[in-house]
């Protein structure tokens, strides 16, 4: 089992400078785990990409759901289904809605 931080998760799903290494780790061991904080951190990464207009909300939702599948998450607070409502809910009262 790989205990992944948010950067490893992001590089596995979003092409960047660390993607090749992250995908090698995924090939070596497909059982990943991460602290609960990864969700909020990953949503911040997705929000940054959206602000920079590097991808849109639909792509962000797909990436979040892909990360949940990667980590086999069953959280209802941060479920990708909740993101389809048009906003990110960080579970602590803050929300991000695309413009």
C-alpha positions in Angstrom: 0.0 0.0 0.0 1.2 3.5 -0.9 0.4 6.3 1.5 0.1 9.2 -0.9 0.2 12.9 -0.4 -1.9 15.3 -2.5 1.0 16.0 -4.9 1.4 12.4 -5.8 -2.4 12.0 -6.3 -2.4 15.2 -8.5 0.5 14.1 -10.6 -1.0 10.7 -11.2 -4.1 12.3 -12.6 -3.0 15.7 -14.0 -0.1 15.7 -16.5 2.8 17.7 -15.1 6.5 17.5 -14.2 6.0 14.7 -11.7 3.4 12.6 -13.7 5.8 10.0 -15.1 7.1 9.1 -11.6 3.7 9.2 -10.0 2.3 6.8 -12.7 5.3 4.5 -12.2 4.4 4.4 -8.5 0.8 3.6 -9.5 1.9 0.8 -11.8 4.1 -0.7 -9.0 1.3 -0.6 -6.4 -2.3 0.3 -7.2 -3.4 0.2 -3.5 -3.2 3.9 -2.4 -4.3 5.5 0.8 -4.1 9.2 1.9 -5.0 11.3 5.0 -8.5 12.8 4.8 -6.9 16.2 4.2 -6.1 15.2 0.6 -9.6 16.0 -0.5 -9.4 19.7 0.5 -5.9 20.0 -0.8 -6.8 18.4 -4.1 -9.9 20.7 -4.5 -7.5 23.6 -4.0 -5.3 22.3 -6.8 -8.4 21.8 -9.1 -9.6 25.3 -8.2 -6.2 26.8 -9.2 -6.4 25.0 -12.6 -9.9 26.4 -13.1 -8.9 29.9 -12.2 -6.1 29.7 -14.7 -8.6 28.4 -17.2 -6.5 25.3 -17.8 -9.6 23.2 -17.6 -13.3 23.7 -16.7 -15.5 22.6 -13.9 -16.6 19.4 -15.7 -13.0 18.2 -16.0 -12.4 19.2 -12.3 -15.3 17.0 -11.2 -14.0 14.1 -13.4 -10.6 14.4 -11.9 -11.9 14.5 -8.3 -14.0 11.5 -9.0 -11.0 9.7 -10.5 -9.0 10.5 -7.3 -11.8 9.1 -5.2 -11.7 5.9 -7.2 -8.0 5.7 -6.9 -8.2 6.0 -3.2 -11.5 4.0 -2.9 -13.1 6.8 -0.9 -16.6 6.4 0.5 -16.9 9.9 2.0 -20.3 11.5 1.6 -19.0 15.0 2.6 -16.6 15.2 -0.4 -18.3 12.8 -2.8 -17.8 13.7 -6.4 -21.6 13.4 -6.7 -21.8 16.5 -4.4 -19.6 18.4 -6.8 -22.1 18.0 -9.6 -24.3 20.6 -7.8 -22.0 23.2 -9.2 -19.8 23.9 -6.2 -17.0 22.3 -4.1 -17.9 21.9 -0.5 -14.8 21.6 1.7 -16.7 20.1 4.6 -15.9 22.9 7.0 -18.3 25.5 5.9 -16.4 26.9 2.9 -17.5 26.5 -0.6 -16.0 27.2 -4.0 -18.3 27.8 -6.9 -17.0 28.4 -10.4 -17.7 31.8 -12.0 
